[in-house]
């Protein structure tokens, strides 16, 4: 029966094609082989797969999808994935490229079928966060019980299945590294079924478009330089690095963002792609530029970013040994400075998640334990065979890791080791600095092939259970290791002498409560952690915050600070909490006014710093993505206004809220200006920003170009605003939006000065 069709039926048929493709020498020969294969397999009636179960949760769609309805007449690519899996992350660029190559209207629809490994990954909110984090732009279904996975007898993540327009199995690709063959199969299927394909849309609605902008976006890792009191934050979702004063919370440097990129050079031009691990020493910041597969250095004195290792694409080499910029690497996830047979801090230890290994990048000449001498610049594997296992061994190359994602150095005796958060085995491992021996500390289990030994149990050694830990931090003063137990939403502490692991903070449930006690504090998949004295900094990834735990007082305190940044006649307000960057300023300009103290009691002191950011070397960090305008938004057309080329049109909007309400500080009210299809009107101008004060009109300006272009119809400007406000402190809060269209009658004769349009709106 068709409902019983599985990959077991397909594999013997496709294997013949795979062998033939391996022997083919030309592209035309490969395309002919695919065509003949499709002609043969299309005649079979036993390859139709079962439909998605009703009642499943869907993301990025307006409604659930069905192979027999919305997806009928389409070539469908099913991506069976789980969001913790590094191999699943590696194929996302292939899927992005395929989406650019073939649209839904062309006949291709990609559907992510999320089949969880960990219990935490079954929760829709957590999958939503992953969809945002990885910029997944196709429909995703939460098959939390892996029903379709089991029916089709899928065996590993990732697995790709290509279906014909009747929901019939065509091809299967298991694992990563199949970009060329995926394109070949998709192109061939679209050509073969050209006459049967339908051009209808399938109701794709991206989840990200329904969200307000956030100041931090999925911060991955944090690092602190205790001597210079600098805190470095990998603002991963914004593809940038933030350097903050850990003493005052003052924003010192912003490097990269807000979009993905791969650019060295001055700070204003540099770009990253989902950076994770960070390390700092003095004025040198080292960055694991994860999705660029690079190691980067930020020189804060010279104001430049350079590449130290990697070629910019994912590598498969599991040995290394080349000079850094010539050495391909794979998904570096964390790093820490260390010493190896040379000067102090002459090496960067790297958690190479993509190849399940620990690598070394020599900043100066050095020597590896049980290894040779290496020149400065060499990037080489130190420990791990490359197999995804939880295998301990006295010889580093014979040990195996499972997606190592966090590193902490304990250089002093008697520890003298690297602590490794081995995420996929849900364990903490040690790597001896003297001889490279790999040993178990806590979590996981003794069977090196069992990567499903996870849970949430305080205990000793293997009896303790973790769930996908991503970060570790070592306190030499306390001889304690702190662990970001990500999927348990907890911070745990380990005594390496007794191997005792206990919960320090977190309830075990995803949330965003700030204590005041550790036991009442909630996290949501914390991914990074570092320590300075008695302060533990935690990258609370899915909450888009950095939280600070005071180990002396067992509390998370909230001493409020307000930073007011004045730039381009805009005022942006952000909140800073004791020793912690709670929000980052929405701008990146040099003049910042810092107001400290209890603002609610008007007990504030004021000082001006002209060095709080990188001056002209920093790009504006205005709101780069605004929410989608809801259907309920008020829409008003203003009377046309006449202006001359070169003049500045100022829209002055007075807004009023119902009596007894106020703007919500924690939510970013904002505005956006567009040009209704005539974007040339706004080239190189600020087109969005924050709204923090309704006592004065919102003034948004647009300087008209000196040369006016011809346009279809009369050009116009559209000002849209989104206000978040609360009806009563701590109770009902809401968001309201409005949009105003201002038609322009532009006189081609040049003019100067301003044309102001004043209007009002009551919410």
C-alpha positions as CSV (number, residue, x, y, z in Angstrom):
1,X,0.0,0.0,0.0
2,X,1.1,3.6,-0.7
3,X,0.9,4.4,3.0
4,X,3.6,1.8,3.7
5,X,6.1,3.2,1.2
6,X,9.5,4.0,2.8
7,X,13.1,4.6,1.9
8,X,13.7,0.9,2.0
9,X,11.8,0.7,-1.2
10,X,13.6,3.6,-2.8
11,X,17.3,2.8,-1.9
12,X,17.8,-0.2,-4.2
13,X,16.4,1.7,-7.1
14,X,18.3,4.9,-6.5
15,X,21.6,3.1,-5.8
16,X,21.8,2.1,-9.5
17,X,21.5,5.8,-10.5
18,X,24.1,6.8,-7.9
19,X,26.7,4.4,-9.2
20,X,26.1,5.5,-12.8
21,X,26.4,9.2,-11.8
22,X,29.7,8.5,-10.1
23,X,31.0,7.2,-13.4
24,X,29.6,10.0,-15.6
25,X,32.1,12.5,-16.8
26,X,30.0,15.3,-18.3
27,X,27.0,17.4,-17.1
28,X,24.9,16.4,-20.0
29,X,25.5,12.7,-19.3
30,X,24.4,13.2,-15.7
31,X,21.3,15.1,-16.8
32,X,20.4,12.3,-19.2
33,X,20.9,9.7,-16.5
34,X,18.5,11.6,-14.2
35,X,15.9,11.9,-16.9
36,X,16.0,8.2,-17.7
37,X,15.8,7.4,-14.0
38,X,12.7,9.7,-13.6
39,X,11.0,8.2,-16.6
40,X,11.4,4.7,-15.1
41,X,10.5,5.5,-11.5
42,X,7.5,7.7,-12.5
43,X,5.7,4.6,-13.7
44,X,5.8,3.0,-10.2
45,X,2.7,3.2,-8.1
46,X,4.3,2.0,-4.8
47,X,6.3,5.2,-4.0
48,X,3.7,7.6,-2.8
49,X,4.4,8.6,0.8
50,X,1.9,9.3,3.5
51,X,0.7,12.8,4.1
52,X,1.5,15.0,7.1
53,X,-0.6,14.1,10.1
54,X,-3.4,16.6,10.9
55,X,-3.0,18.8,13.9
56,X,0.7,19.3,13.6
57,X,2.2,22.8,14.4
58,X,3.5,24.7,11.4
59,X,5.9,27.7,11.1
60,X,6.4,30.1,8.2
61,X,2.9,29.3,6.7
62,X,-0.5,30.8,7.0
63,X,-2.0,27.4,7.5
64,X,-1.0,23.7,7.6
65,X,0.2,22.2,4.3
66,X,-0.9,18.9,2.7
67,X,0.8,16.9,0.0
68,X,-2.7,16.2,-1.5
69,X,-3.8,19.9,-1.5
70,X,-1.5,22.9,-1.2
71,X,1.6,20.9,-2.3
72,X,-0.1,19.0,-5.1
73,X,1.5,19.9,-8.4
74,X,4.7,20.9,-6.8
75,X,8.2,19.3,-6.6
76,X,8.6,19.1,-2.8
77,X,11.9,18.8,-0.9
78,X,11.5,17.4,2.6
79,X,14.4,18.3,4.9
80,X,14.4,16.0,8.0
81,X,16.4,17.9,10.6
82,X,16.8,18.7,14.3
83,X,18.0,22.1,15.2
84,X,20.9,21.1,17.5
85,X,22.6,19.1,14.7
86,X,25.7,20.7,13.2
87,X,25.3,18.6,10.0
88,X,21.7,19.9,9.6
89,X,23.1,23.5,9.9
90,X,25.7,22.7,7.2
91,X,23.1,22.0,4.5
92,X,21.1,25.2,5.2
93,X,23.3,27.2,2.7
94,X,22.5,24.6,0.1
95,X,18.8,25.0,0.7
96,X,19.1,28.8,0.6
97,X,20.8,28.5,-2.8
98,X,18.1,26.2,-4.1
99,X,15.4,28.6,-3.0
100,X,17.1,31.4,-4.9
101,X,17.4,29.2,-7.9
102,X,13.8,28.0,-8.0
103,X,10.8,29.8,-6.5
104,X,7.6,28.3,-5.3
105,X,5.9,29.6,-8.4
106,X,8.6,27.7,-10.4
107,X,7.2,24.6,-8.8
108,X,9.7,23.8,-6.0
109,X,8.7,23.9,-2.3
110,X,11.1,23.1,0.5
111,X,9.5,21.9,3.8
112,X,11.6,21.4,6.9
113,X,10.3,18.4,8.9
114,X,11.6,18.9,12.4
115,X,12.1,15.6,14.2
116,X,13.5,16.2,17.6
117,X,16.5,14.4,19.2
118,X,16.2,16.1,22.6
119,X,12.9,16.6,24.5
120,X,13.6,20.4,24.6
121,X,13.5,20.4,20.8
122,X,9.9,19.2,20.7
123,X,8.7,22.6,22.0
124,X,7.4,24.9,19.3
125,X,8.8,28.1,20.9
126,X,12.3,26.6,20.8
127,X,11.9,25.6,17.1
128,X,10.6,29.1,16.4
129,X,13.8,30.5,17.9
130,X,15.9,28.1,15.8
131,X,14.0,29.1,12.6
132,X,14.9,32.8,13.4
133,X,18.5,32.0,14.4
134,X,19.2,30.1,11.2
135,X,17.2,32.4,8.9
136,X,15.0,29.5,7.7
137,X,12.6,31.0,5.1
138,X,10.6,27.9,4.1
139,X,7.7,26.1,5.8
140,X,8.7,24.0,8.9
141,X,6.4,21.4,10.5
142,X,6.9,20.3,14.1
143,X,6.6,16.5,13.8
144,X,7.4,16.3,17.5
145,X,6.8,12.5,17.7
146,X,8.8,11.9,14.5
147,X,5.7,10.1,13.0
148,X,6.7,10.7,9.3
149,X,10.3,10.0,10.2
150,X,9.3,6.5,11.4
151,X,6.8,5.8,8.6
152,X,9.5,6.5,6.0
153,X,12.2,4.7,8.0
154,X,14.5,7.8,8.0
155,X,17.6,6.9,10.0
156,X,19.7,10.0,10.5
157,X,19.8,13.8,10.5
158,X,19.9,15.4,8.0
159,X,18.0,13.4,5.4
160,X,16.6,15.1,2.2
161,X,13.7,13.5,0.3
162,X,12.7,14.9,-3.1
163,X,9.0,14.2,-4.1
164,X,7.2,14.5,-7.4
165,X,4.0,16.4,-7.9
166,X,1.8,13.5,-6.7
167,X,3.8,13.1,-3.4
168,X,5.8,10.3,-5.0
169,X,9.3,9.5,-3.8
170,X,12.0,10.4,-6.3
171,X,15.4,10.8,-4.6
172,X,17.0,10.6,-1.1
173,X,20.2,12.3,0.1
174,X,21.5,11.4,3.5
175,X,24.0,13.6,5.5
176,X,25.7,16.7,4.3
177,X,28.0,17.5,1.3
178,X,25.5,16.8,-1.5
179,X,25.1,20.3,-2.9
180,X,25.9,19.4,-6.5
181,X,23.7,16.3,-6.6
182,X,20.8,18.1,-4.9
183,X,20.9,20.8,-7.6
184,X,21.1,18.1,-10.3
185,X,18.1,16.2,-8.9
186,X,15.9,19.3,-8.3
187,X,16.7,20.7,-11.7
188,X,16.0,17.3,-13.4
189,X,12.7,16.8,-11.5
190,X,11.4,20.3,-12.5
191,X,12.3,19.7,-16.1
192,X,10.7,16.3,-16.2
193,X,7.5,17.3,-14.6
194,X,7.3,20.7,-16.3
195,X,3.9,20.1,-17.8
196,X,2.4,18.8,-14.6
197,X,3.6,21.6,-12.3
198,X,1.3,24.3,-10.9
199,X,2.3,27.9,-10.3
200,X,0.1,28.6,-7.3
201,X,1.6,30.0,-4.1
202,X,1.3,27.9,-0.9
203,X,0.7,30.6,1.8
204,X,4.2,31.2,3.0
205,X,4.3,33.7,5.8
206,X,7.7,34.1,7.5
207,X,7.5,34.0,11.3
208,X,10.3,36.6,11.6
209,X,8.0,39.2,9.9
210,X,5.6,39.2,12.8
211,X,8.1,40.1,15.4
212,X,9.3,43.5,16.6
213,X,13.0,44.4,16.3
214,X,15.2,43.3,19.2
215,X,18.4,45.0,20.3
216,X,20.3,41.8,20.9
217,X,19.5,38.8,18.7
218,X,20.4,35.3,20.0
219,X,23.7,36.3,21.7
220,X,25.9,33.1,21.5
221,X,29.0,33.6,23.5
222,X,30.6,36.1,26.0
223,X,34.1,36.7,27.1
224,X,35.6,39.0,29.7
225,X,39.1,40.6,30.0
226,X,39.4,41.2,33.7
227,X,42.4,43.4,33.4
228,X,40.9,45.9,31.1
229,X,37.3,45.3,32.3
230,X,36.0,44.7,28.8
231,X,33.1,42.3,28.1
232,X,32.8,41.0,24.6
233,X,29.4,39.8,23.3
234,X,28.8,37.7,20.1
235,X,25.5,39.3,19.0
236,X,25.0,36.3,16.8
237,X,21.7,37.0,15.2
238,X,22.8,40.5,14.3
239,X,26.1,39.1,12.9
240,X,28.2,41.5,15.0
241,X,30.6,41.8,17.9
242,X,29.9,44.2,20.8
243,X,32.6,45.4,23.2
244,X,31.3,46.8,26.4
245,X,32.8,48.1,29.6
246,X,32.1,45.5,32.2
247,X,32.4,48.2,34.9
248,X,29.9,50.7,33.5
249,X,28.0,48.9,30.8
250,X,29.2,51.5,28.3
251,X,29.2,50.5,24.7
252,X,32.7,50.8,23.4
253,X,32.8,49.2,20.0
254,X,30.3,47.7,17.5
255,X,31.9,45.6,14.7
256,X,29.8,44.1,11.9
257,X,26.1,43.7,11.4
258,X,23.3,44.0,11.0
259,X,23.3,41.6,8.0
260,X,25.5,38.6,7.1
261,X,28.8,39.2,5.3
262,X,32.4,38.2,5.0
263,X,34.6,41.3,4.9
264,X,37.9,42.2,6.5
265,X,39.1,45.8,6.8
266,X,38.2,48.8,8.9
267,X,35.6,48.3,11.6
268,X,32.9,50.2,9.7
269,X,33.2,47.8,6.7
270,X,33.9,44.5,8.5
271,X,31.2,41.8,8.5
272,X,30.5,38.4,10.0
273,X,28.1,35.5,9.6
274,X,26.6,34.2,12.8
275,X,29.7,34.6,15.0
276,X,29.8,32.4,18.2
277,X,33.0,32.0,20.2
278,X,34.9,35.1,21.4
279,X,38.1,35.6,23.3
280,X,39.9,38.8,24.3
281,X,43.3,39.8,25.5
282,X,44.0,43.5,25.8
283,X,43.0,45.2,22.6
284,X,42.8,42.0,20.5
285,X,39.4,40.3,20.2
286,X,39.3,36.8,18.5
287,X,36.1,35.6,16.9
288,X,34.9,32.2,15.8
289,X,33.0,33.4,12.7
290,X,31.0,30.2,12.6
291,X,29.0,30.2,9.4
292,X,31.8,31.8,7.5
293,X,34.1,28.9,8.8
294,X,36.7,31.5,9.7
295,X,38.8,32.6,12.7
296,X,38.9,36.5,12.8
297,X,40.8,39.0,14.8
298,X,39.5,42.5,15.7
299,X,42.4,44.9,16.5
300,X,40.7,47.6,18.6
301,X,43.8,49.9,18.4
302,X,44.2,49.8,14.7
303,X,40.5,49.6,14.1
304,X,40.7,46.7,11.7
305,X,39.4,43.1,11.3
306,X,41.6,40.4,9.7
307,X,41.2,36.7,9.0
308,X,43.6,34.4,10.8
309,X,42.3,31.0,9.6
310,X,39.8,29.5,7.2
311,X,39.0,30.0,3.5
312,X,35.4,31.1,3.9
313,X,33.8,27.8,3.0
314,X,33.2,24.7,5.0
315,X,36.2,22.4,5.0
316,X,36.3,18.6,5.4
317,X,40.0,18.3,6.4
318,X,40.4,16.6,9.8
319,X,44.2,16.9,10.0
320,X,45.1,20.5,9.2
321,X,48.7,21.8,9.4
322,X,48.6,24.5,6.8
323,X,49.0,28.2,7.4
324,X,45.8,29.7,8.7
325,X,44.3,31.5,5.7
326,X,45.1,28.4,3.5
327,X,43.6,25.9,6.0
328,X,39.9,25.0,5.5
329,X,38.0,24.6,8.8
330,X,34.4,23.7,9.7
331,X,32.0,25.5,12.0
332,X,34.3,26.8,14.8
333,X,32.0,27.3,17.7
334,X,34.1,28.4,20.7
335,X,37.7,29.3,21.5
336,X,40.0,30.2,24.3
337,X,43.6,31.5,24.6
338,X,46.2,29.2,25.9
339,X,49.9,28.3,26.0
340,X,51.5,25.4,24.1
341,X,55.3,25.0,24.2
342,X,56.1,28.7,23.8
343,X,55.3,32.2,24.9
344,X,52.2,32.9,27.1
345,X,48.9,32.8,25.2
346,X,50.7,31.7,22.0
347,X,47.8,29.5,20.8
348,X,44.0,29.7,20.3
349,X,42.3,26.4,21.3
350,X,39.2,26.0,19.0
351,X,36.1,23.8,19.5
352,X,35.7,22.7,15.8
353,X,32.1,21.6,16.0
354,X,31.8,20.8,12.3
355,X,34.5,18.1,12.5
356,X,33.9,17.1,16.1
357,X,37.5,18.0,17.1
358,X,39.7,20.4,19.1
359,X,42.1,22.4,17.0
360,X,45.0,24.8,17.7
361,X,45.8,28.0,15.9
362,X,49.3,29.2,16.7
363,X,49.6,32.9,17.2
364,X,53.3,32.5,17.8
365,X,55.7,29.5,17.4
366,X,54.9,26.6,19.7
367,X,54.6,22.9,20.3
368,X,51.6,20.5,20.9
369,X,51.7,17.8,23.5
370,X,52.4,14.5,21.7
371,X,52.9,16.5,18.6
372,X,55.5,18.4,16.7
373,X,56.7,22.0,16.6
374,X,54.6,24.5,14.7
375,X,55.3,28.0,13.3
376,X,53.1,31.0,14.0
377,X,50.0,31.0,11.8
378,X,49.7,27.2,11.6
379,X,46.2,25.8,12.1
380,X,46.1,22.1,13.1
381,X,44.0,19.4,14.7
382,X,45.0,18.6,18.3
383,X,42.4,16.2,19.6
384,X,39.6,14.1,18.1
385,X,39.5,11.5,15.4
386,X,36.7,13.3,13.5
387,X,34.1,10.6,14.3
388,X,31.0,11.8,16.2
389,X,31.4,9.8,19.4
390,X,31.9,10.2,23.1
391,X,35.2,8.3,23.2
392,X,37.9,8.9,25.7
393,X,41.5,8.0,25.1
394,X,45.0,8.7,26.5
395,X,46.1,9.6,23.0
396,X,44.3,12.8,21.7
397,X,44.0,11.7,18.0
398,X,42.2,8.4,19.1
399,X,39.7,10.2,21.2
400,X,36.4,11.4,19.7
401,X,34.0,14.2,20.5
402,X,30.4,14.9,19.5
403,X,30.0,18.5,18.4
404,X,32.2,20.2,21.0
405,X,30.7,23.7,21.5
406,X,32.3,25.3,24.6
407,X,35.8,25.6,26.0
408,X,37.3,26.8,29.2
409,X,41.0,26.8,30.2
410,X,42.2,25.7,33.6
411,X,46.0,26.1,33.2
412,X,47.0,25.9,36.8
413,X,47.9,22.7,38.7
414,X,46.5,20.3,39.5
415,X,43.9,20.7,36.8
416,X,46.1,21.7,33.8
417,X,43.4,21.0,31.2
418,X,40.8,22.3,28.8
419,X,37.2,21.7,29.8
420,X,35.0,20.8,26.8
421,X,31.2,21.1,26.6
422,X,30.6,18.2,24.3
423,X,27.0,19.1,23.3
424,X,25.8,16.1,21.4
425,X,27.0,13.6,24.0
426,X,25.5,15.9,26.7
427,X,28.7,15.6,28.7
428,X,31.7,17.7,30.0
429,X,35.1,16.3,29.0
430,X,38.7,17.2,29.9
431,X,41.7,17.5,27.6
432,X,45.0,17.4,29.5
433,X,47.4,20.2,28.5
434,X,50.5,18.0,29.3
435,X,49.8,15.0,27.1
436,X,46.4,15.5,25.4
437,X,44.7,12.7,27.2
438,X,40.9,13.0,26.9
439,X,38.8,12.0,30.0
440,X,35.2,12.1,31.1
441,X,34.1,14.6,33.9
442,X,30.3,14.6,34.2
443,X,27.2,13.7,32.1
444,X,26.9,11.4,29.2
445,X,27.6,7.7,29.7
446,X,30.4,5.1,29.3
447,X,29.3,3.7,26.0
448,X,31.1,6.0,23.4
449,X,28.5,5.3,20.8
450,X,25.5,6.3,22.9
451,X,24.8,10.0,22.2
452,X,21.3,9.8,23.8
453,X,22.3,9.7,27.5
454,X,20.9,13.0,28.5
455,X,18.6,14.3,31.2
456,X,18.5,16.8,34.1
457,X,20.0,15.1,37.1
458,X,22.4,16.5,39.7
459,X,24.9,13.9,40.7
460,X,28.4,12.6,40.4
461,X,30.3,11.7,37.2
462,X,28.3,9.6,34.8
463,X,25.3,9.6,37.1
464,X,24.9,13.4,36.5
465,X,22.8,14.2,33.5
466,X,22.9,17.3,31.2
467,X,21.0,18.1,28.0
468,X,23.1,19.6,25.2
469,X,25.4,21.9,27.2
470,X,27.0,24.7,25.1
471,X,29.2,26.7,27.4
472,X,31.7,26.3,30.2
473,X,33.6,28.8,32.4
474,X,36.4,28.1,34.9
475,X,36.9,30.0,38.1
476,X,40.5,29.5,39.3
477,X,39.8,31.2,42.6
478,X,37.0,28.8,43.5
479,X,38.3,25.7,41.6
480,X,34.8,25.4,40.1
481,X,33.5,24.9,36.6
482,X,30.3,26.6,35.6
483,X,28.2,25.0,32.8
484,X,25.5,26.5,30.5
485,X,23.2,23.4,30.5
486,X,21.4,24.8,27.5
487,X,18.4,22.6,26.9
488,X,17.7,22.2,30.6
489,X,17.7,26.1,30.8
490,X,20.0,26.0,33.8
491,X,23.4,27.0,35.0
492,X,25.2,24.2,36.8
493,X,28.4,24.0,38.8
494,X,30.9,21.2,38.8
495,X,33.6,20.4,41.4
496,X,36.3,18.7,39.3
497,X,37.9,17.1,42.3
498,X,34.8,15.2,43.4
499,X,33.1,15.2,39.9
500,X,29.9,16.5,41.7
501,X,27.5,18.4,39.4
502,X,24.7,20.5,41.0
503,X,22.2,23.1,39.8
504,X,23.3,26.7,40.5
505,X,20.5,28.7,38.8
506,X,17.4,28.1,36.7
507,X,14.1,26.3,37.2
508,X,14.5,23.8,34.4
509,X,11.7,25.5,32.4
510,X,12.2,28.0,29.7
511,X,11.4,31.5,30.9
512,X,12.8,35.0,31.5
513,X,12.4,35.7,35.2
514,X,15.2,37.6,36.9
515,X,15.2,36.0,40.3
516,X,15.9,37.7,42.6
517,X,17.4,34.4,43.9
518,X,19.2,32.0,41.6
519,X,16.5,29.4,42.1
520,X,13.8,31.7,40.8
521,X,15.8,32.9,37.8
522,X,14.7,31.5,34.4
523,X,16.8,31.1,31.2
524,X,15.9,30.1,27.7
525,X,18.7,27.9,26.1
526,X,21.7,29.8,27.5
527,X,24.6,29.3,25.1
528,X,27.5,31.2,26.5
529,X,29.1,31.8,29.9
530,X,32.1,33.6,31.4
531,X,33.3,34.7,34.8
532,X,35.0,37.7,36.3
533,X,35.5,37.7,40.1
534,X,32.2,37.1,41.7
535,X,30.1,37.9,38.5
536,X,29.0,35.2,36.2
537,X,27.9,36.5,32.7
538,X,25.4,34.4,30.9
539,X,24.4,34.7,27.2
540,X,20.7,33.9,27.6
541,X,20.4,33.2,23.9
542,X,16.7,32.8,23.2
543,X,15.8,35.6,25.6
544,X,18.2,37.9,23.6
545,X,19.9,39.1,26.8
546,X,23.0,38.9,28.8
547,X,22.3,38.2,32.5
548,X,24.7,38.5,35.4
549,X,24.7,36.3,38.5
550,X,26.4,37.6,41.6
551,X,27.9,34.6,43.2
552,X,28.5,36.3,46.5
553,X,24.9,37.5,47.1
554,X,23.2,34.6,45.2
555,X,21.1,37.2,43.4
556,X,20.4,38.8,40.0
557,X,20.2,42.5,40.8
558,X,18.6,45.1,38.6
559,X,20.4,48.4,39.2
560,X,18.8,50.5,36.4
561,X,20.8,52.6,34.1
562,X,19.6,54.5,31.1
563,X,21.8,55.3,28.1
564,X,20.6,58.2,25.9
565,X,22.4,58.3,22.6
566,X,22.0,61.5,20.6
567,X,22.6,61.2,16.8
568,X,21.0,62.5,13.7
569,X,18.4,64.3,15.9
570,X,17.2,61.0,17.2
571,X,17.2,59.8,20.8
572,X,17.5,56.1,21.5
573,X,16.9,54.7,25.0
574,X,18.3,51.5,26.3
575,X,18.4,49.7,29.6
576,X,21.6,48.5,31.3
577,X,21.6,46.3,34.4
578,X,24.3,45.9,37.0
579,X,27.4,44.9,35.2
580,X,25.4,43.7,32.2
581,X,24.3,44.8,28.8
582,X,20.6,44.3,28.9
583,X,19.9,46.3,25.6
584,X,22.4,47.8,23.3
585,X,21.9,51.3,21.9
586,X,20.0,51.6,18.7
587,X,22.7,53.9,17.2
588,X,26.4,53.7,16.8
589,X,27.5,57.3,16.8
590,X,30.2,58.9,18.8
591,X,28.3,61.3,21.1
592,X,26.5,59.4,23.9
593,X,25.0,60.8,27.1
594,X,25.0,58.3,29.9
595,X,22.4,58.7,32.6
596,X,23.1,56.5,35.6
597,X,21.0,55.8,38.7
598,X,17.5,55.2,39.7
599,X,15.6,57.1,37.0
600,X,12.2,56.3,38.6
601,X,13.2,58.3,41.7
602,X,14.9,61.0,39.6
603,X,18.2,60.2,41.4
604,X,20.5,60.4,38.4
605,X,24.0,61.7,37.6
606,X,25.1,62.7,34.1
607,X,28.3,62.6,32.2
608,X,29.2,62.8,28.5
609,X,31.6,60.4,26.9
610,X,32.9,61.1,23.4
611,X,34.7,57.7,23.3
612,X,31.8,55.4,24.0
613,X,31.7,54.1,20.5
614,X,34.0,54.0,17.5
615,X,33.3,57.5,16.3
616,X,33.0,57.7,12.5
617,X,34.1,54.1,12.1
618,X,30.8,52.7,13.3
619,X,27.8,52.2,11.0
620,X,24.4,53.5,12.2
621,X,22.5,50.7,14.1
622,X,19.0,52.0,13.5
623,X,16.1,49.7,13.4
624,X,16.9,47.5,10.5
625,X,13.8,45.4,10.5
626,X,10.4,46.7,11.5
627,X,7.3,44.6,12.2
628,X,4.8,43.8,9.5
629,X,1.9,46.3,9.5
630,X,-1.1,44.5,11.0
631,X,-4.4,44.5,9.3
632,X,-5.9,46.4,12.2
633,X,-3.5,49.4,11.6
634,X,-5.1,52.7,10.9
635,X,-4.3,53.9,7.4
636,X,-4.7,57.6,6.4
637,X,-4.1,59.5,3.2
638,X,-2.8,63.0,3.7
639,X,-3.5,65.8,1.2
640,X,-0.8,66.2,-1.5
641,X,2.0,68.6,-0.8
642,X,4.2,70.5,-3.2
643,X,8.0,70.5,-2.8
644,X,11.0,71.3,-5.0
645,X,13.9,69.1,-5.9
646,X,16.6,69.4,-3.2
647,X,14.2,70.5,-0.5
648,X,13.7,68.6,2.7
649,X,10.2,67.3,3.5
650,X,9.5,67.0,7.2
651,X,6.6,64.9,8.5
652,X,5.7,66.1,12.0
653,X,3.4,63.6,13.7
654,X,1.8,64.4,17.0
655,X,0.6,61.1,18.7
656,X,-1.6,60.7,21.7
657,X,-2.4,57.6,23.8
658,X,-5.5,56.9,25.8
659,X,-5.6,58.4,29.3
660,X,-3.6,56.5,31.9
661,X,-1.3,54.5,29.6
662,X,2.4,54.9,28.8
663,X,4.9,53.5,26.4
664,X,6.4,50.2,27.4
665,X,10.1,50.6,28.1
666,X,10.9,46.9,27.4
667,X,9.4,46.9,23.9
668,X,10.8,48.9,21.1
669,X,8.2,51.3,19.7
670,X,9.5,52.4,16.3
671,X,8.8,54.2,13.0
672,X,9.7,53.5,9.4
673,X,9.6,55.6,6.3
674,X,9.2,54.2,2.8
675,X,8.7,55.7,-0.7
676,X,5.9,53.6,-2.1
677,X,7.9,52.0,-5.0
678,X,10.1,55.1,-5.5
679,X,13.0,54.2,-3.3
680,X,15.3,56.7,-5.1
681,X,13.6,59.3,-3.0
682,X,15.2,57.9,0.2
683,X,18.6,56.7,-1.0
684,X,21.3,56.8,1.8
685,X,18.9,58.3,4.3
686,X,17.8,57.0,7.7
687,X,14.5,55.2,7.1
688,X,13.7,53.8,10.5
689,X,14.2,54.5,14.2
690,X,12.9,54.3,17.8
691,X,10.1,56.1,19.5
692,X,10.7,56.9,23.1
693,X,8.8,60.1,23.9
694,X,5.3,61.3,22.9
695,X,5.5,64.6,24.6
696,X,7.0,66.1,21.4
697,X,6.0,65.5,17.8
698,X,7.8,62.7,15.9
699,X,9.8,64.5,13.2
700,X,10.9,62.4,10.3
701,X,12.7,64.1,7.4
702,X,13.4,63.1,3.8
703,X,15.7,65.2,1.6
704,X,14.5,65.1,-1.9
705,X,17.2,64.4,-4.6
706,X,18.5,67.3,-6.6
707,X,17.6,65.5,-9.8
708,X,14.1,64.1,-10.0
709,X,13.4,60.8,-11.8
710,X,10.4,60.0,-13.8
711,X,8.0,57.7,-11.9
712,X,4.8,55.9,-12.6
713,X,2.1,58.1,-11.0
714,X,2.7,60.6,-8.4
715,X,5.5,59.7,-5.9
716,X,4.6,59.6,-2.2
717,X,6.1,58.9,1.2
718,X,4.6,56.5,3.7
719,X,5.3,56.9,7.4
720,X,4.4,53.9,9.6
721,X,4.5,53.8,13.4
722,X,4.3,51.0,15.9
723,X,3.6,51.8,19.6
724,X,3.9,49.4,22.5
725,X,2.1,50.6,25.5
726,X,0.6,49.3,28.8
727,X,-2.8,50.1,30.2
728,X,-1.7,49.7,33.8
729,X,1.7,48.9,35.3
730,X,2.4,45.2,35.1
731,X,-1.0,44.4,33.5
732,X,-2.5,44.5,30.0
733,X,-0.1,45.7,27.3
734,X,-0.8,46.1,23.6
735,X,0.7,47.2,20.3
736,X,-1.0,49.6,17.9
737,X,0.1,50.7,14.5
738,X,-0.8,53.4,12.0
739,X,0.3,54.3,8.5
740,X,0.2,57.7,6.8
741,X,0.6,58.2,3.0
742,X,1.9,61.6,1.9
743,X,1.6,62.2,-1.9
744,X,4.2,64.5,-3.3
745,X,4.0,67.0,-6.2
746,X,7.7,67.6,-7.0
747,X,8.7,70.7,-8.9
748,X,11.8,69.8,-11.0
749,X,13.2,73.3,-10.5
750,X,15.7,73.1,-7.6
751,X,14.9,74.7,-4.3
752,X,16.2,74.8,-0.7
753,X,14.9,74.9,2.8
754,X,12.2,72.7,4.4
755,X,8.6,71.8,3.8
756,X,6.9,70.7,7.0
757,X,3.7,68.7,7.1
758,X,2.1,68.7,10.6
759,X,-0.6,66.2,11.4
760,X,-1.9,64.3,14.5
761,X,-3.2,60.9,15.3
762,X,-4.9,59.4,18.5
763,X,-4.5,55.8,19.3
